[in-house]
Amino acid sequence: MLDSIQSKNRILAGLSAETYEQVAPHLKEVSLRLGTVLQMPEQRIEQIYFPTTCMISLLATLEGGESVETGVVGYEGVVGISAVLGVDVASSEALVQVGGEALQMKAEALPYLIKHGGEFHDILLRYTHTIFMQVAQTAACNRAHTLDERLARWLLLTHDRVLADRFEATHEFLARMLGTRRAGVSVAASALRDAGVIDYTRGQVTIVDRKGLENASCECYQIVKTEFDRLFAW
């Protein structure tokens, strides 16, 4: 039987009881507030986070100071995954998009836990593959698909991770995540609302018709989800 804490994160839930017993002493429960920055590009990775009820955005920062979301991490994953590859400096900003709980581990503990390979090491490498795939697919999506489709994809990703039909998302925040202007987000959100798939008011979005939202999204959402579900079938 899974430990009650272990079961809240999909990476940890895939570990055997023996492996989890080795990892558990290095985990600490923490609360993460909306808007908290967990890491910045070119800064040393001090902590690794296994979200349980929060959601983290991975952001690429452009020369002019603008930023755009390249990936998201929720209860299915881990933030600070570069440390698995022996890279101790962050390449992207990690911003708490939905506040909640996470399990925190000191980055310095990770080499000890994976130095001989094994189950924990293998699961983390598989997750690294899915994050790389998500980042690549997001880049293609931002280039090839309409803002309406990209917004639908983003809302689906968030819906999957917050496990609730209603969540906070202002138009300003969405514009930053999607790398576009607020006016464009307003038009796209209005189109989805008129189609009856979402509703929004005062900085909150409500998913009204999940299937309709999937139909409004581009194929990028399903491509990444299918690969993740294939590798993490538990």
C-alpha positions as CSV (number, residue, x, y, z in Angstrom):
1,M,0.0,0.0,0.0
2,L,1.3,3.5,-0.9
3,D,2.2,6.0,1.8
4,S,-0.6,8.7,1.9
5,I,2.0,11.3,1.0
6,Q,3.7,9.2,-1.7
7,S,0.4,8.6,-3.5
8,K,-0.1,12.4,-4.0
9,N,2.7,12.7,-6.6
10,R,2.8,10.4,-9.6
11,I,6.5,10.1,-9.8
12,L,6.8,9.0,-6.2
13,A,3.7,6.8,-6.5
14,G,5.6,4.7,-9.1
15,L,8.3,3.7,-6.6
16,S,8.4,0.4,-4.7
17,A,8.1,0.5,-0.9
18,E,11.8,-0.3,-0.6
19,T,12.9,2.6,-2.9
20,Y,10.5,5.1,-1.4
21,E,11.8,4.3,2.1
22,Q,15.2,5.5,0.9
23,V,13.7,8.7,-0.7
24,A,11.2,9.6,2.0
25,P,13.7,10.9,4.7
26,H,14.8,13.6,2.2
27,L,11.3,14.9,1.5
28,K,9.7,17.8,3.4
29,E,6.1,19.0,3.0
30,V,5.9,22.7,2.0
31,S,3.1,25.1,1.0
32,L,3.8,27.2,-2.1
33,R,2.0,30.5,-2.7
34,L,0.7,31.7,-6.1
35,G,3.3,33.8,-7.8
36,T,6.3,32.4,-5.9
37,V,9.5,32.0,-8.0
38,L,11.2,28.6,-7.3
39,Q,14.1,29.0,-9.6
40,M,15.5,31.5,-12.1
41,P,17.7,30.9,-15.2
42,E,21.4,30.7,-14.5
43,Q,20.9,30.3,-10.8
44,R,22.0,27.3,-8.9
45,I,19.3,24.7,-8.2
46,E,19.0,24.4,-4.5
47,Q,15.7,22.6,-4.1
48,I,13.7,20.0,-6.1
49,Y,9.9,20.0,-5.8
50,F,7.4,17.2,-6.2
51,P,4.1,19.0,-6.5
52,T,1.0,17.4,-4.9
53,T,-1.7,20.0,-5.1
54,C,0.1,23.0,-6.7
55,M,1.0,23.7,-10.3
56,I,4.3,25.2,-11.6
57,S,4.9,27.0,-14.9
58,L,8.3,26.7,-16.6
59,L,9.0,30.0,-18.4
60,A,11.6,31.0,-21.0
61,T,12.7,34.6,-20.6
62,L,13.4,36.7,-23.7
63,E,16.0,39.4,-24.2
64,G,13.4,42.2,-23.8
65,G,12.3,40.8,-20.5
66,E,9.2,39.1,-21.7
67,S,8.5,35.5,-20.8
68,V,6.5,32.7,-22.3
69,E,5.5,29.4,-20.8
70,T,7.3,26.3,-22.2
71,G,5.9,23.7,-19.9
72,V,3.8,23.0,-16.8
73,V,4.4,20.6,-13.8
74,G,1.7,19.4,-11.4
75,Y,1.2,16.3,-9.3
76,E,2.4,14.2,-12.1
77,G,6.0,15.5,-12.0
78,V,9.0,17.2,-10.5
79,V,10.6,20.7,-10.8
80,G,14.4,20.9,-11.0
81,I,14.7,17.9,-13.2
82,S,17.9,19.2,-14.8
83,A,19.7,18.0,-11.6
84,V,19.0,14.4,-12.7
85,L,21.3,15.0,-15.7
86,G,24.0,16.5,-13.5
87,V,23.2,20.1,-14.3
88,D,23.0,22.2,-11.2
89,V,22.0,25.5,-12.8
90,A,18.4,26.2,-13.9
91,S,17.7,26.9,-17.5
92,S,14.2,28.4,-17.0
93,E,12.1,30.3,-14.5
94,A,9.8,28.1,-12.4
95,L,6.8,30.1,-11.2
96,V,4.0,28.8,-8.9
97,Q,0.9,29.2,-11.2
98,V,-1.6,27.5,-8.8
99,G,-0.8,27.6,-5.1
100,G,-0.8,24.5,-3.0
101,E,1.3,21.8,-1.4
102,A,4.5,20.1,-2.6
103,L,7.3,17.8,-1.3
104,Q,10.6,19.5,-1.3
105,M,14.0,17.8,-1.5
106,K,17.5,19.4,-1.3
107,A,19.1,19.1,-4.7
108,E,22.3,17.9,-3.0
109,A,20.6,14.8,-1.9
110,L,19.7,13.7,-5.4
111,P,23.1,12.4,-6.6
112,Y,23.3,10.2,-3.5
113,L,19.8,8.7,-4.3
114,I,20.5,8.0,-8.0
115,K,24.2,7.4,-8.1
116,H,23.8,3.6,-8.6
117,G,21.0,4.0,-11.1
118,G,18.0,2.0,-10.0
119,E,14.2,2.6,-9.9
120,F,14.2,6.2,-8.8
121,H,16.8,7.2,-11.4
122,D,14.9,5.4,-14.2
123,I,11.6,7.0,-13.4
124,L,13.2,10.5,-13.2
125,L,14.8,9.9,-16.6
126,R,11.5,8.9,-18.1
127,Y,9.9,12.1,-16.7
128,T,12.8,14.1,-18.2
129,H,11.9,12.7,-21.6
130,T,8.2,13.8,-21.2
131,I,9.2,17.3,-20.1
132,F,11.5,17.7,-23.1
133,M,8.7,16.5,-25.3
134,Q,6.3,18.9,-23.7
135,V,8.7,21.8,-24.3
136,A,9.3,20.9,-27.9
137,Q,5.5,20.4,-28.6
138,T,4.7,23.7,-26.9
139,A,7.3,25.5,-29.2
140,A,5.7,23.9,-32.2
141,C,2.2,24.8,-30.9
142,N,3.1,28.5,-30.4
143,R,4.3,28.7,-34.0
144,A,1.6,26.7,-35.8
145,H,-1.7,27.0,-34.0
146,T,-4.2,29.7,-33.3
147,L,-4.5,31.5,-30.0
148,D,-7.9,29.9,-29.5
149,E,-6.4,26.4,-29.8
150,R,-3.4,27.3,-27.6
151,L,-5.6,28.7,-24.9
152,A,-7.8,25.6,-25.0
153,R,-4.6,23.4,-24.7
154,W,-3.4,25.5,-21.7
155,L,-6.8,25.2,-19.9
156,L,-6.8,21.4,-20.4
157,L,-3.3,21.1,-19.0
158,T,-4.3,23.2,-16.0
159,H,-7.6,21.3,-15.5
160,D,-5.7,18.0,-15.5
161,R,-3.4,19.2,-12.7
162,V,-5.6,21.2,-10.4
163,L,-8.3,18.5,-10.4
164,A,-11.0,21.1,-10.1
165,D,-13.3,22.7,-12.6
166,R,-12.7,26.2,-11.4
167,F,-9.3,27.9,-10.9
168,E,-7.7,31.3,-10.9
169,A,-6.4,32.7,-14.3
170,T,-6.5,36.4,-15.1
171,H,-6.2,37.6,-18.7
172,E,-2.9,39.3,-17.8
173,F,-1.6,36.0,-16.5
174,L,-2.8,34.0,-19.5
175,A,-1.2,36.6,-21.8
176,R,2.1,36.1,-20.1
177,M,1.8,32.3,-20.2
178,L,0.9,32.2,-23.9
179,G,3.3,34.9,-25.0
180,T,0.7,37.2,-26.4
181,R,-1.2,40.4,-25.7
182,R,-4.0,40.7,-23.2
183,A,-6.4,41.8,-25.9
184,G,-5.8,38.6,-27.8
185,V,-6.5,36.4,-24.8
186,S,-9.8,38.3,-24.2
187,V,-10.9,37.6,-27.7
188,A,-9.9,33.9,-27.5
189,A,-11.5,33.4,-24.1
190,S,-14.7,35.1,-25.3
191,A,-14.8,32.6,-28.3
192,L,-14.5,29.7,-25.9
193,R,-17.2,31.1,-23.6
194,D,-19.5,31.7,-26.6
195,A,-19.0,28.1,-27.6
196,G,-20.2,27.0,-24.2
197,V,-17.0,25.2,-23.1
198,I,-15.8,27.6,-20.4
199,D,-17.0,30.5,-18.3
200,Y,-14.9,33.2,-16.6
201,T,-15.5,36.0,-14.1
202,R,-13.2,38.1,-11.9
203,G,-10.0,36.3,-12.7
204,Q,-11.5,32.8,-12.4
205,V,-12.1,30.3,-15.2
206,T,-14.7,27.5,-15.0
207,I,-14.5,24.4,-17.3
208,V,-18.1,23.9,-18.4
209,D,-17.7,21.3,-21.2
210,R,-14.5,19.3,-20.9
211,K,-15.1,17.3,-24.1
212,G,-15.9,20.5,-26.0
213,L,-12.7,22.1,-24.8
214,E,-10.7,19.1,-26.0
215,N,-12.3,19.5,-29.4
216,A,-11.4,23.2,-29.4
217,S,-7.8,22.4,-28.6
218,C,-5.1,21.5,-31.2
219,E,-3.6,18.0,-31.3
220,C,-0.6,19.1,-29.1
221,Y,-2.4,18.5,-25.8
222,Q,-3.3,14.8,-26.7
223,I,0.2,14.1,-28.1
224,V,1.9,14.9,-24.9
225,K,-0.7,13.3,-22.7
226,T,-0.6,10.1,-24.6
227,E,3.1,9.8,-24.3
228,F,3.0,10.5,-20.5
229,D,0.3,8.0,-19.9
230,R,2.2,5.4,-21.9
231,L,5.3,5.8,-19.7
232,F,3.5,6.3,-16.4
233,A,0.7,3.7,-16.5
234,W,0.3,3.2,-12.8
